[in-house]
């Protein structure tokens, strides 16, 4: 086992959690599950599989994870941010073990990774957003930035290193759940957009201490949102489905790219338009039911 504590946020994850925990049980020194008042067997499964379970009311992902950092008594050298629908592979665990051993006492304080996305049971090999994210950090040096959407782990000092092996992301329970999740995300995406606008178009982009995150946000707020509403989503779909060869992943690839790059982005624009028309006060959307 490695000197690492996994923090996993859950809400009704009885379907995903067993495979997630099984993939790390020989690797993790400690597993912490921070649950958002699940009504299924999530907490029972977590306890049965050896995790320490904490119950905390959900505000947003960043605050929930940071609450876990602050309240779970993490004492290992490393902390690992993992979602219940994510799994590690043996090859990834081996690479992580090597990296952790090599950098335990230097200024490499974080490890970034990419995912292989599975949608409707199919591995999406082409055109998917395999964004690299910082998932492992030395305890006490990393926290998640307090944003409604696109929240990243930020190091207070030092640098990060990249992992070559990928983790697995099963981003699908069924279509109804996935659509509900996209609707929930779209509301938070709309709020994030208006917070950026109200900040004078400077939110985090110029002040961000991670060049990768800064680059992503420049593309999002400095390029994508400069295109006209309900046209930019068409461009995005064409880019990922045609030019990035998303069509090679068959029917599942079409559904994913159409729903995520066309429909979801159109939904975000619809919520932005609605807010422009009615200027309603933002309400905290809570966790995904």
Backbone torsions as a table, in degrees:
resi	resn	phi	psi	omega
1	UNK	NA	146.2	178.5
2	UNK	-94.4	159.4	-178.5
3	UNK	-80.8	68.0	-173.9
4	UNK	-141.8	139.3	173.5
5	UNK	-107.9	127.4	174.3
6	UNK	-91.2	133.6	171.5
7	UNK	-112.8	119.4	-177.0
8	UNK	-121.7	124.7	176.8
9	UNK	-90.6	136.7	-177.9
10	UNK	-135.0	153.4	168.6
11	UNK	-156.5	104.6	-178.9
12	UNK	53.0	59.0	-176.4
13	UNK	-112.9	31.9	-178.6
14	UNK	-62.8	-23.6	178.8
15	UNK	-75.3	-41.3	-173.7
16	UNK	-91.9	-33.3	-167.6
17	UNK	-60.5	-41.9	-178.0
18	UNK	-56.5	-45.2	-179.9
19	UNK	-68.6	-36.4	177.3
20	UNK	-60.5	-51.3	-177.9
21	UNK	-66.8	-37.0	179.3
22	UNK	-62.6	-32.7	-177.2
23	UNK	-73.3	-14.4	-176.7
24	UNK	-121.3	0.4	-171.2
25	UNK	-64.6	-29.3	179.1
26	UNK	-90.6	-3.7	-174.7
27	UNK	-108.4	-38.5	-172.5
28	UNK	-85.5	135.5	171.1
29	UNK	-73.9	-35.3	179.8
30	UNK	-148.0	145.1	176.2
31	UNK	-124.2	127.6	178.2
32	UNK	-115.3	125.4	173.9
33	UNK	-108.8	121.4	175.0
34	UNK	-104.4	108.9	-171.0
35	UNK	-102.1	141.3	-179.4
36	UNK	-98.9	57.6	175.1
37	UNK	58.6	54.0	178.3
38	UNK	-61.9	149.1	177.9
39	UNK	-109.0	1.5	177.2
40	UNK	-105.3	-152.1	-175.2
41	UNK	-94.9	18.4	-176.1
42	UNK	-55.3	-51.8	-175.5
43	UNK	-66.2	-38.6	179.0
44	UNK	-64.5	-42.2	178.2
45	UNK	-62.7	-44.4	-178.9
46	UNK	-60.8	-46.3	-179.9
47	UNK	-64.8	-41.8	-179.3
48	UNK	-62.0	-32.4	-177.7
49	UNK	-93.9	12.3	170.4
50	UNK	94.5	8.7	-179.7
51	UNK	-86.4	150.9	170.5
52	UNK	-87.5	125.3	-173.2
53	UNK	-108.6	130.5	175.6
54	UNK	-122.2	140.3	177.9
55	UNK	-107.0	128.1	179.3
56	UNK	-150.4	133.7	-179.2
57	UNK	-64.1	134.6	-174.9
58	UNK	-79.6	132.4	169.2
59	UNK	-109.7	-60.0	168.7
60	UNK	-153.3	172.0	-173.3
61	UNK	-60.2	-46.3	-176.7
62	UNK	-61.0	-48.0	-177.9
63	UNK	-67.0	-34.4	179.2
64	UNK	-66.8	-44.3	-179.2
65	UNK	-68.0	-44.1	179.7
66	UNK	-64.5	-32.1	173.7
67	UNK	-61.1	-41.7	177.2
68	UNK	-61.3	-42.9	177.1
69	UNK	-58.0	-43.9	-172.7
70	UNK	-79.8	-23.2	-170.2
71	UNK	-119.0	-7.6	-176.0
72	UNK	-94.2	2.0	177.4
73	UNK	62.0	45.8	-179.4
74	UNK	-68.2	124.1	-177.4
75	UNK	-123.7	0.3	178.7
76	UNK	-75.8	164.6	-179.6
77	UNK	-65.6	-36.2	-175.8
78	UNK	-121.2	151.8	173.2
79	UNK	-122.3	139.1	-175.1
80	UNK	-122.3	125.2	176.0
81	UNK	-92.2	115.1	-178.7
82	UNK	-136.6	142.7	175.4
83	UNK	-97.0	158.2	-175.7
84	UNK	-66.2	-23.2	178.7
85	UNK	-95.5	18.2	177.6
86	UNK	-115.0	149.4	179.1
87	UNK	-137.2	149.4	172.4
88	UNK	-96.6	150.4	175.3
89	UNK	-100.8	158.6	176.2
90	UNK	-56.9	-38.5	179.6
91	UNK	-64.9	-39.3	178.0
92	UNK	-66.7	-42.4	178.7
93	UNK	-60.0	-40.7	179.4
94	UNK	-64.3	-42.4	179.4
95	UNK	-67.0	-40.7	178.4
96	UNK	-62.7	-40.4	178.6
97	UNK	-59.4	-42.8	179.3
98	UNK	-64.9	-45.5	-178.6
99	UNK	-63.5	-44.1	-179.9
100	UNK	-61.8	-40.4	-179.8
101	UNK	-67.3	-38.6	-177.4
102	UNK	-72.8	-26.2	-171.0
103	UNK	-122.7	27.5	-176.8
104	UNK	-66.9	-29.1	-174.0
105	UNK	-125.2	22.3	177.5
106	UNK	-115.1	-164.0	-176.7
107	UNK	-93.5	12.3	169.9
108	UNK	-82.9	101.2	-170.8
109	UNK	-107.7	0.1	179.9
110	UNK	-149.4	158.7	178.6
111	UNK	-130.2	127.3	179.1
112	UNK	-103.4	150.7	-178.6
113	UNK	-143.8	160.1	172.5
114	UNK	-114.4	164.1	-178.3
115	UNK	-113.9	152.3	159.6
116	UNK	-94.7	118.0	-178.1
117	UNK	-87.5	130.4	173.1
118	UNK	-111.5	128.2	-179.1
119	UNK	-132.3	127.9	-174.3
120	UNK	53.1	36.6	177.7
121	UNK	79.6	-1.0	-177.1
122	UNK	-108.8	137.1	175.4
123	UNK	-73.4	119.6	-179.5
124	UNK	-86.5	105.6	-173.7
125	UNK	-94.2	-18.6	-172.2
126	UNK	-127.4	135.7	170.3
127	UNK	74.9	1.9	-177.9
128	UNK	-81.8	157.6	176.2
129	UNK	-79.7	83.8	176.6
130	UNK	-88.7	62.2	-176.4
131	UNK	-68.3	137.2	177.4
132	UNK	-78.6	132.8	178.1
133	UNK	-134.2	150.5	-179.8
134	UNK	-81.2	114.8	-174.0
135	UNK	-114.7	-20.2	-178.6
136	UNK	-124.6	135.0	178.3
137	UNK	-149.4	155.8	176.8
138	UNK	-68.2	132.5	-174.1
139	UNK	-56.0	130.5	180.0
140	UNK	94.4	-10.0	-176.7
141	UNK	-108.0	-18.8	-178.5
142	UNK	-116.5	145.6	172.4
143	UNK	-147.5	160.5	176.7
144	UNK	-92.7	132.3	-179.9
145	UNK	-64.9	142.9	-174.4
146	UNK	-83.6	88.4	178.1
147	UNK	-130.0	158.9	177.5
148	UNK	-78.0	-25.2	-176.2
149	UNK	-150.1	154.0	177.6
150	UNK	58.8	40.1	-178.8
151	UNK	-78.7	131.7	-177.9
152	UNK	-115.8	157.9	173.1
153	UNK	-81.8	129.9	-177.7
154	UNK	-116.1	133.7	175.3
155	UNK	-88.2	137.8	177.2
156	UNK	-79.2	-18.0	177.9
157	UNK	-162.4	163.6	176.7
158	UNK	79.1	-169.0	-174.9
159	UNK	-126.0	169.0	175.8
160	UNK	-114.0	161.7	178.1
161	UNK	-128.4	151.1	-176.2
162	UNK	-93.9	145.5	175.2
163	UNK	-99.5	136.4	-178.9
164	UNK	-81.1	-40.5	178.5
165	UNK	-70.0	151.5	-178.5
166	UNK	-108.0	151.0	170.1
167	UNK	-88.7	172.2	-177.6
168	UNK	-109.8	133.2	-178.8
169	UNK	-121.9	110.4	176.7
170	UNK	-93.5	86.5	-173.0
171	UNK	-88.7	47.1	-177.0
172	UNK	-162.4	126.0	168.8
173	UNK	-104.1	-62.1	168.7
174	UNK	-153.8	169.8	-172.6
175	UNK	-63.7	-37.1	179.5
176	UNK	-62.1	-46.5	178.6
177	UNK	-63.2	-42.1	-177.9
178	UNK	-64.0	-42.0	178.6
179	UNK	-65.8	-41.9	176.7
180	UNK	-60.2	-39.6	178.9
181	UNK	-66.4	-41.6	178.2
182	UNK	-63.9	-38.2	177.0
183	UNK	-63.2	-42.1	177.5
184	UNK	-63.3	-44.3	177.4
185	UNK	-62.1	-40.0	-176.1
186	UNK	-62.3	-38.7	176.8
187	UNK	-61.5	-45.2	-179.8
188	UNK	-69.3	-34.1	176.3
189	UNK	-63.7	-42.4	177.2
190	UNK	-61.2	-44.6	178.8
191	UNK	-62.7	-40.8	178.6
192	UNK	-62.5	-38.7	178.7
193	UNK	-62.3	-46.5	-178.0
194	UNK	-72.0	-29.4	174.2
195	UNK	-66.3	-36.0	175.2
196	UNK	-64.6	-46.3	179.9
197	UNK	-61.7	-44.0	-177.2
198	UNK	-68.9	-19.2	179.8
199	UNK	-85.9	5.0	-178.3
200	UNK	80.9	29.1	178.3
201	UNK	61.7	30.9	-178.4
202	UNK	-123.7	6.8	-173.4
203	UNK	-57.2	110.3	170.1
204	UNK	65.9	-17.8	-172.5
205	UNK	-66.7	-48.6	-178.0
206	UNK	-82.5	-20.1	-175.4
207	UNK	-100.1	-7.2	-173.1
208	UNK	-64.8	133.3	-178.0
209	UNK	-91.1	4.5	176.2
210	UNK	-116.8	116.7	-174.5
211	UNK	-65.2	-33.6	179.0
212	UNK	-65.0	-44.8	178.3
213	UNK	-64.5	-43.2	179.6
214	UNK	-58.3	-42.2	-179.9
215	UNK	-64.2	-43.3	179.0
216	UNK	-61.1	-41.6	-177.2
217	UNK	-73.5	-30.7	174.8
218	UNK	-64.6	-39.8	178.3
219	UNK	-65.9	-40.3	-176.8
220	UNK	-71.1	-55.4	-175.2
221	UNK	-87.3	-27.5	-177.4
222	UNK	-93.1	-17.1	-179.0
223	UNK	-121.4	-63.8	-173.5
224	UNK	-56.9	-50.0	-175.1
225	UNK	-74.2	-3.8	175.1
226	UNK	-83.5	-16.5	175.5
227	UNK	-78.8	157.0	-177.7
228	UNK	-63.6	147.4	174.2
229	UNK	-55.7	145.3	175.8
230	UNK	63.4	5.9	170.4
231	UNK	-112.8	-35.3	-178.1
232	UNK	-64.8	-33.0	178.1
233	UNK	-68.4	-32.3	176.6
234	UNK	-66.2	-41.9	177.4
235	UNK	-62.7	-41.5	-178.2
236	UNK	-64.1	-43.4	178.7
237	UNK	-62.8	-44.4	-180.0
238	UNK	-62.4	-39.5	-178.8
239	UNK	-63.2	-50.9	-174.7
240	UNK	-79.2	-35.7	-175.8
241	UNK	-82.3	-36.5	-177.2
242	UNK	-97.8	-61.8	-172.1
243	UNK	-73.5	-29.1	176.4
244	UNK	-96.5	11.3	170.2
245	UNK	66.9	28.7	177.7
246	UNK	-59.7	-25.5	-178.8
247	UNK	-65.2	-16.0	-179.5
248	UNK	-72.1	-11.5	-179.2
249	UNK	-95.1	19.7	170.4
250	UNK	69.2	-155.6	-176.6
251	UNK	-61.6	-41.6	-179.6
252	UNK	-62.8	-39.4	177.6
253	UNK	-63.8	-40.2	178.1
254	UNK	-63.0	-47.7	-179.6
255	UNK	-59.1	-46.0	-178.4
256	UNK	-61.1	-51.9	-175.0
257	UNK	-68.9	-38.1	178.4
258	UNK	-65.2	-47.3	-176.5
259	UNK	-72.0	-37.6	-175.6
260	UNK	-84.9	-46.6	-174.9
261	UNK	-88.6	-29.5	179.1
262	UNK	-97.1	-61.5	-173.8
263	UNK	-66.9	-48.4	-177.1
264	UNK	-62.0	-44.6	-179.2
265	UNK	-68.8	-32.1	173.3
266	UNK	-66.6	-38.1	178.0
267	UNK	-63.7	-41.8	176.2
268	UNK	-59.9	-45.7	179.2
269	UNK	-62.2	-38.8	178.7
270	UNK	-62.6	-39.5	179.2
271	UNK	-71.5	-33.8	174.8
272	UNK	-64.7	-44.9	179.0
273	UNK	-62.0	-44.3	178.5
274	UNK	-58.9	-43.3	179.8
275	UNK	-66.1	-37.0	176.9
276	UNK	-62.9	-37.9	-177.5
277	UNK	-74.7	-39.5	-170.5
278	UNK	-112.3	-17.9	176.2
279	UNK	48.4	53.0	-179.1
280	UNK	-82.6	146.7	176.0
281	UNK	-61.2	141.3	178.1
282	UNK	-69.2	139.1	174.5
283	UNK	-114.2	140.7	176.3
284	UNK	-63.6	125.4	-174.6
285	UNK	-83.4	-10.7	177.9
286	UNK	68.0	-164.0	-178.2
287	UNK	-88.3	167.6	-178.8
288	UNK	-78.0	120.6	-179.7
289	UNK	-82.0	NA	NA
